[in-house]
Structures are given as C-alpha cells and as structure tokens.
Amino acid sequence: MQDYLIRTTAFDGKLRAFAANTTGITRELQRRHDTTPVATAALGRTATAGVMMGAMLKGEERLTIQVKGDGPIGQIVVDADAKGEVRGYVDNPHVDLPLNERGKLDVSGAVGEGYLHVIKDLGLKEPYRGSIPIVSGELGEDFTYYFAKSEQTPSAVALGVLVATDYSVQVSGGFILQLLPGLEEEEIAEIEQKLAKLPPITTLMAGGEDLEEVLKRMVDSVTILERTDIRFQCKCSRERVERTLLSLGREEIEQIIREDGKAELVCHFCNEAYAYNGEQLHSLLERLPKG
C-alpha cells in the first residue's frame, strides 16, 4: 500500500488530528542508510513526525527537525515539506544496543539526553526556531512536549516502527492529536481516557487497522478533510553537487585534481554518490574565472 497521511477534525473543529502510514518511507530510509533496528526505529519515528508536521505547512514552506542527543546514534536530521515529501539520516546508522527492560528497541538509550530543534522555513526573512530539552528520547513524548512548550498547543503524539527479527520493517506510522480552544473539560477527559487505553499504534496497524480506524478509537466521529500520498524524496541532484564543488574555488579544485585526480560527494540524506573524474573536474575549472 502507498504511504499516506490523513488530516481530520472532530468536536466541531475544536480538535484536529493528523495520522500517517510511513511504512514504505521507513523501509526506504533503512535501505539507503543500512540502519540497524534501533536506528531504523529512531529515524522512522522522527520521519513520521516530520511528514505530519509538514502537513501543517502551506505551499513552499518546509521544516527541518534535529534531534541532538548525547547517545550513540548521534544526531537525527529530518527534512519535510507541505507536499508530503520527507528525507532524513542519522549520524551513526549502525548503532546497536540491547533491548530495553521492556524487551523493546532502546530508542531512548540510542538518543540520550540533549535537545530537539525544529526549524521552519515559512518564507519570511528569518526562519522560525523552536527548541526543547529531550524529555525521554522515545520521541513521541518529546514531540508532545515540543508542541506544548514551543507552539502552545496541547497535543498527543504517538510514533512507532515495528521491526521484525529479520530486521525488516513490518509497519511504521503515527498520529498527532491537537486540542484547540473551546473543548469542554469532559470532552478532554474522554479523549484522555481513550488515549490511556490505546494499544501501541504499531500493534493496531500490524493487526490490519487503517489510520481512520485508529483515530476513531480516540474520537467517536472524525471528519476527514484530506488524504494525501506521502513519500521519501531527496532534493539532491548533480547540478546542486556541481554548485557545491564550484563554491570550493579554483585553488581547492586544482588541489583535488593534483592529489586525487577525482572527487566523490555523497548526499547525507539519501546516500547517493556523485563521482567526478579528472576530465569532469577540469570542465568545472573552465567555468570559474582565472586568476
């Protein structure tokens, strides 16, 4: 099934929710970065949050999420936009940890303590920046805290990636439930009670429930406003790589030709390698001013 995202409302617009099936995206991230199960889970959860937060944007707006903890996975970086496109990477894709005390992948141990940053390019002079301390490292709780503290929107965030014993990604997805002004106390209490009893989203998805069914477990009647296909998509290209090489300047390119005779640049986000032989590097030099 194609990965997809739904945007919904309930309680006469006093609650909004986003839910995403990112199984294919997480499989693609795992394939491109050769991630271990715990790195797959951490990157997949962050990408799921990113693609849902991207759905809150408009037009050409985009955002970058940086999870900067002191754990062995290093930094997690995810880029997403309003078109349902997402990409990402981790510093150490081969981090390997024992299961935690609950027998689950130890995402919290891989992430460690530090900060979660969200940078939004909204087309203004300066990007919006929001930062919060990492509160658990499991990431769902961290994004819940981010929405409460940085965007002053009470939210419930669930993120999950189910990795099988053969390391294959079985399911990946999540939801963001946001309480808007006007909700009555009893309505909030009802939602909280249902959330407390809700099984992990990966359990529900693996059992065959679709996103609409998952959301209806928390809110009896939801109105689906939009259903959007989402996908892994990198922005890199040979043209962008050439601009990067040209920005090094004549002297540095000449040094590369003398010392190595070739160059290879690898995109962090998709692991695509762009190779340039000596002849191609000389062609680049011709495009630079002499002297």
C-alpha positions as a printed Julia matrix, in Angstrom:
291×3 Matrix{Float64}:
   0.0     0.0     0.0
   1.18    3.52   -0.83
   2.13    5.52    2.24
  -0.48    8.12    3.04
  -1.5    10.79    5.53
  -4.92   11.95    6.67
  -5.89   15.3     8.15
  -9.07   15.3    10.22
 -11.15   17.35   12.64
 -13.65   16.46   15.37
 -15.77   18.16   18.04
 -16.9    20.85   15.58
 -13.34   21.82   14.72
 -12.15   22.01   18.33
  -9.81   19.07   17.77
  -7.58   18.37   14.82
  -5.61   15.23   14.08
  -3.01   14.01   11.63
  -2.17   10.35   11.09
   0.4     8.81    8.75
   1.33    5.38    7.47
   5.06    5.69    6.76
   5.95    2.01    6.29
   7.38    2.5     2.8
   9.27    5.65    3.79
  10.92    3.9     6.75
  11.82    0.9     4.58
  13.44    3.26    2.07
  15.39    5.06    4.82
  16.56    1.7     6.17
  17.63    0.56    2.68
  19.5     3.74    1.83
  21.3     4.11    5.16
  21.72    0.42    6.09
  20.33    1.16    9.56
  20.27   -1.28   12.45
  16.84   -1.96   14.01
  17.21    0.68   16.75
  18.46    3.29   14.25
  15.61    2.35   11.88
  13.11    2.91   14.7
  14.61    6.26   15.73
  14.85    7.59   12.17
  11.44    6.21   11.17
   9.73    7.78   14.19
  11.34   11.17   13.5
  10.45   10.99    9.79
   6.85   10.15   10.73
   6.67   13.21   12.98
   8.28   15.28   10.24
   5.85   14.33    7.5
   2.85   15.05    9.77
   4.31   18.41   10.81
   4.94   19.13    7.13
   1.2    18.67    6.55
   0.66   21.64    8.88
   2.59   23.87    6.44
   1.48   25.51    3.18
   2.84   25.99   -0.32
   6.63   26.01   -0.48
   7.1    26.06    3.31
   9.35   23.37    4.79
  10.86   22.31    8.08
  13.92   20.6     9.5
  13.93   18.52   12.68
  17.21   17.99   14.54
  17.34   15.57   17.45
  20.7    16.29   19.08
  21.26   13.89   21.97
  24.44   12.59   23.57
  23.57    8.95   22.83
  25.49    6.69   20.42
  23.18    7.35   17.46
  24.41   10.95   17.3
  22.23   13.47   15.51
  18.95   12.61   13.78
  18.01   15.02   10.98
  14.74   15.03    9.02
  13.54   17.45    6.31
   9.86   17.62    5.33
   7.61   19.9     3.29
   3.96   20.68    2.67
   3.88   18.35   -0.37
   4.22   15.12    1.61
   7.92   14.68    0.85
  10.4    13.71    3.56
  14.05   12.68    3.85
  16.43   12.06    6.74
  19.55   10.5     8.18
  21.3     9.63   11.45
  24.96   10.19   12.25
  25.55    6.56   13.28
  23.22    4.24   11.33
  24.99    1.14   12.69
  24.4     1.8    16.41
  23.46   -1.45   18.14
  22.06   -1.68   21.66
  20.46   -4.48   23.69
  16.69   -4.39   24.11
  15.43   -2.26   26.99
  13.88   -3.62   30.19
  10.5    -3.94   28.41
  12.02   -6.05   25.66
  11.69   -3.21   23.13
  14.2    -1.44   20.9
  16.11    1.0    23.11
  15.48    4.21   21.12
  15.81    6.3    24.29
  19.24    4.82   25.02
  20.35    5.45   21.43
  19.2     9.09   21.52
  20.36   10.04   25.04
  19.92   13.49   26.58
  20.08   16.78   24.71
  17.75   18.95   22.65
  15.11   18.67   19.94
  15.12   21.56   17.46
  12.5    22.41   14.83
  13.43   24.97   12.16
  10.6    26.13    9.87
  11.21   28.0     6.62
   7.96   29.93    6.26
   9.21   32.26    3.53
   9.93   35.05    5.99
  13.2    36.91    6.48
  14.2    34.66    9.37
  13.18   31.01    9.92
  11.12   30.04   12.96
  13.14   28.08   15.51
  11.73   26.08   18.41
  13.84   24.05   20.86
  13.03   21.87   23.85
  15.12   19.57   26.04
  14.73   15.88   25.19
  12.43   14.56   27.91
  12.5    10.81   27.19
  14.32   10.05   23.95
  11.44    7.82   22.86
  10.49   10.75   20.59
   6.69   10.55   20.83
   6.81   12.14   24.29
   9.43   14.6    23.09
   7.26   15.89   20.25
   4.29   16.09   22.64
   6.43   18.32   24.88
   7.59   20.35   21.87
   4.01   21.21   20.83
   3.07   22.16   24.4
   6.12   24.34   25.06
   7.12   25.76   21.68
   3.76   26.05   19.93
   1.48   26.27   23.0
  -0.8    23.58   21.56
  -1.76   20.71   23.89
  -1.12   17.58   21.82
  -0.78   13.83   21.99
   1.86   12.35   19.69
   2.29    8.62   19.03
   5.11    7.34   16.82
   6.02    3.72   16.14
   8.15    1.45   13.97
   7.8    -2.34   14.19
  10.96   -4.16   13.09
  10.83   -7.95   12.69
  13.53  -10.37   13.85
  14.86  -10.5    10.27
  15.32   -6.68   10.53
  12.53   -5.97    8.01
  10.17   -3.07    8.7
   6.69   -4.51    9.29
   4.8    -1.25    9.88
   5.62    2.38   10.63
   3.3     5.23   11.45
   1.93    7.68   13.97
  -0.61   10.31   14.84
  -0.74   13.84   16.26
  -3.9    14.8    18.14
  -4.22   18.52   18.93
  -6.69   20.12   21.33
  -7.87   23.54   20.16
  -9.64   26.31   22.14
 -13.27   25.61   23.01
 -13.07   21.96   24.05
 -15.06   21.23   27.19
 -13.37   19.64   30.2
 -15.47   16.48   29.9
 -14.53   16.16   26.22
 -10.85   16.44   27.09
 -11.28   13.87   29.88
 -12.97   11.47   27.48
 -10.12   11.75   24.97
  -7.51   11.29   27.7
  -9.23    8.14   28.97
  -9.29    6.62   25.5
  -5.65    7.55   24.89
  -4.63    5.87   28.15
  -6.2     2.59   26.99
  -4.93    2.78   23.41
  -2.57   -0.04   22.33
   0.67    0.98   20.54
  -0.07    2.27   17.04
   2.2    -0.39   15.53
   0.09   -3.1    17.22
  -3.07   -1.64   15.66
  -1.5    -1.21   12.22
   0.03   -4.7    12.26
  -3.42   -6.02   13.16
  -4.8    -4.54    9.95
  -6.37   -1.31   11.19
  -6.12    1.68    8.87
  -5.46    5.22   10.04
  -9.14    6.15   10.08
  -9.91    3.22   12.39
  -7.02    4.14   14.69
  -8.3     7.71   15.09
 -11.86    6.53   15.72
 -10.59    4.65   18.77
  -9.92    8.06   20.36
 -12.69   10.18   18.85
 -16.07    8.68   18.0
 -16.75   10.84   14.97
 -13.98   12.32   12.84
 -14.31   14.33    9.63
 -11.58   13.54    7.11
 -10.51   16.78    5.45
  -7.7    15.46    3.29
  -5.99   12.22    2.31
  -2.52   12.72    0.83
   0.12   10.38   -0.58
   3.49   10.81    1.15
   6.93    9.64    0.05
  10.67    9.66    0.6
  12.12   12.3    -1.7
  15.6    13.83   -1.67
  16.38   17.28   -3.07
  19.92   16.48   -4.16
  20.98   16.47   -7.83
  24.14   16.56   -9.9
  23.52   20.26  -10.55
  23.46   21.02   -6.82
  26.59   18.96   -6.26
  28.36   20.87   -9.06
  27.41   24.15   -7.4
  28.94   22.85   -4.17
  32.17   21.9    -5.96
  32.32   25.26   -7.75
  31.88   27.04   -4.43
  35.2    25.49   -3.29
  37.01   27.77   -5.73
  39.7    27.22   -8.36
  42.58   26.64   -5.95
  40.87   23.85   -4.0
  39.6    22.07   -7.12
  43.11   22.19   -8.62
  44.44   20.67   -5.39
  41.9    17.82   -5.63
  42.98   17.14   -9.22
  46.68   17.1    -8.23
  46.28   14.93   -5.14
  43.41   12.59   -6.02
  42.62   13.01   -9.68
  38.92   12.59   -8.91
  36.2    13.52   -6.41
  33.14   11.86   -4.92
  30.44   13.61   -2.92
  27.82   11.63   -1.01
  24.46   13.12    0.0
  23.82   12.79    3.74
  20.08   12.44    3.23
  19.88    9.72    0.57
  23.42    8.25    0.42
  23.55    8.89   -3.32
  27.16    9.19   -4.52
  28.17   11.7    -7.22
  31.53   10.87   -8.8
  33.7    13.22  -10.87
  36.78   12.07  -12.82
  39.71   14.28  -13.68
  38.23   15.36  -17.02
  34.96   16.39  -15.38
  36.81   18.36  -12.7
  38.8    20.17  -15.42
  35.49   21.03  -17.11
  34.3    22.59  -13.85
  37.5    24.64  -13.67
  36.71   26.12  -17.09
  33.54   27.59  -15.62
  35.5    29.53  -12.97
  37.25   32.84  -13.59
  41.02   32.61  -13.93
  43.48   34.44  -11.76
